[in-house]
Amino acid sequence: METGSGHGQMASRLYQPAHMKDCVLLHRPMTPATPATPATPATSTPAALRVRLHTLCCARLWLMPLLCLLALAWPLAGRAELATQIEVERAVWADPTGEARLEEVLGQAFQPAPTIVARGYQRGATWLRVTVPPTAAQPLWATLQPLYLDDLQLYSRPRGPDGRLGPWTVRQEGDRFPFDRRERATLNYSLALDTSATEPTVFYVRLRSTSTHALYVNVRTQDSALQFEGLTLLWLGLYLGIVLVLAWMSTLRFILTRDILWAMNLCLQAGTVILTLFYLGVVAKYFMPHAPHGVDAWTSSVLCGHLSLGMLYYAVFVKRFGAPRWAVWLYACTTLAFPLQLWWIWHEQAHLAMGLNSNLLLWGTFLGSIVTWLLRIQDTRLRWIVRWLFTAQTLYLIAFVLPLLGVGPMTFWHLYPALLINLFGSVMQHVVLTRRDQLDRDARGLLEREVAASQLLLQAKHDQLAASTSFLGMLLHELKNPLASIRLAVLNMLRHGDDLPPAQLTRLEHIQAAVLGMDTVLDRCRQVDRLESGAWGTKRSEADLVELVAQCVAAQPEGGRVALSAPTSLPARVDVQGFQTVLGNLLDNALGYSPSGSQIDLHLQSLTPDGQSGRWVCVRVGNAVGKAGLPDADRVFSKYYRAEGAHQRTGSGLGLYLVKCLVEREGGTLSYRPESRPGTTPLIHFEVCLPCH
């Protein structure tokens, strides 16, 4: 198994208020003010629950005292480690085959060794000779660290009652062997020594492990060893307490935000707790003391799984921050090594899995130090926090992991690098995620204020439009009444005006035409107003379109000029009112702007246009160009548009605009096509195609 795990777990999403995909704004429609009702004390609304959870999340301030205690406890443990041990002489010899027996080892030339021996990942065995000077302190214990080593054998010679040394004996330790067979029921590997006050005592420690060959052997009194054991448990409790508080906070944040990154952060915190319990021997002591093969394979599996989960977490993290696709794939592909590592671990090749785990750890860290400069983070503070975190992790691994691989000197702090980096990463992740959430809340608040302002503006526009509509309706009504009186008076005068002079009859006919034009303009205004305000209803029914066309032609004052080309019968399901309005406006436009007495061509047919499904109805109206001239093709269907020469005739510029709106509402098409004819008057064609629902 390996001494380093994932380089912390950090998550965030790119803070871009303009692209807040998971931000849902709930607002209450504007209604008249109502009296407020007293709030019920025991409320359980979602908003109240979110407020309570947010308050609980603010409990992150509780972490500060725990961090302070941890900062004090860890140096105290290290100081006790250095101050209470007996000064011994260490020498090392490497057995490349791992098969050498003690008798062979005794004749080997040992080399002076540092306090902590580090040889990296080796297939063979490492032998450490420890010489204890004469001491009267009794009893003495040999403490072996770190706790993740697989196979440790301590060779010593017990002394008899007469003080003479007996034959060599071997005692077995390591996480590959059951905890209940240990000599001392302590987390640290502790073995009693039989020393002398008059002569040096020599013992040998043989190490074989699938993890790095890092070995720290010290000799201390029994009281000192038990004191150090207590400090270790104190630090472990503080460490797990902080991680559990962070996990609790991640749970609350996930409930509040429903963000997958908080959920993954929670999983990583849980993984950190499990890894720590395996890492420091708690599982072996309290949960699996009778395991026939120890907890070695399980610890290695948890270690590799923790790193794999961290890499998957980083893949989601850099994706959320807009990293290049290749970076996301590199992180994600790293997790594919986990099944292979499991196969190696459970087939007695754990050294391959642990070596690969260390390489993946270094690879992921250096990849992160590069990718962090490619992330798209708008907030300057958050961007530099993330960059500083990646840089700190990279420097940490250089300083702590490389010595475990045999590069650089080892210290006591290098024995458990995964614990410190995981704690550092966990705290920094919450800093990053909390900053991200704060930015999201600020952006959401700003967006809510903008929406509220937009709603107020929209409401004001709606009220203004309603007032304009009411005024327009009143105006149309007031105008149509006198027009109706004028039209009725003119009709009566024409009906009884046989004795009127021709000039007066002509003036009456002009008055009647003007009144009819004004009435048509008012009708168009009313229809457009109904359409734009949403009051125009659609009611489809079965009808014979040939009959509807004939009725529209007959309703025109000059309907005799229309030449109809249509089948005998054409049944279809259409909006009768809308169809008649469309056709009436097209005919009125053709009759009004064509030369007096010219023929209007009207074609009606059923067809299936290219690229369309089902049956469609096509109406085509063609007429010769009159004095108004050809309209602008780009503006012919625009609201209020009239050609330059069309102002001699009463009109509103709303007829073709109304046709376009009604046709598009039904999902149809409308086209305008001028046709040039050399030597004669050009033609204009309007074509409407409507689906038969």
QUICORMO-V916045 format. One record per helix or strand of 2 or more residues. SS is the DSSP state (a for helix, b for strand). FROM is the first residue (numbers start at 0). LEN is the number of residues. If there is no record, write none. Layout:
ss=SS from=FROM len=LEN
ss=SS from=FROM len=LEN
This chain:
ss=a from=16 len=3
ss=a from=45 len=38
ss=b from=84 len=2
ss=b from=87 len=8
ss=a from=101 len=5
ss=b from=110 len=2
ss=b from=115 len=3
ss=b from=124 len=8
ss=b from=139 len=6
ss=b from=150 len=9
ss=b from=164 len=9
ss=a from=178 len=3
ss=b from=188 len=5
ss=b from=200 len=8
ss=b from=213 len=8
ss=a from=221 len=36
ss=a from=259 len=20
ss=a from=281 len=6
ss=a from=295 len=25
ss=a from=324 len=10
ss=a from=336 len=9
ss=a from=349 len=22
ss=a from=379 len=25
ss=a from=411 len=3
ss=a from=416 len=79
ss=a from=501 len=31
ss=b from=539 len=5
ss=a from=544 len=11
ss=a from=558 len=3
ss=b from=561 len=4
ss=b from=570 len=5
ss=a from=575 len=18
ss=b from=599 len=8
ss=b from=615 len=9
ss=a from=643 len=5
ss=a from=654 len=11
ss=b from=668 len=7
ss=b from=682 len=9
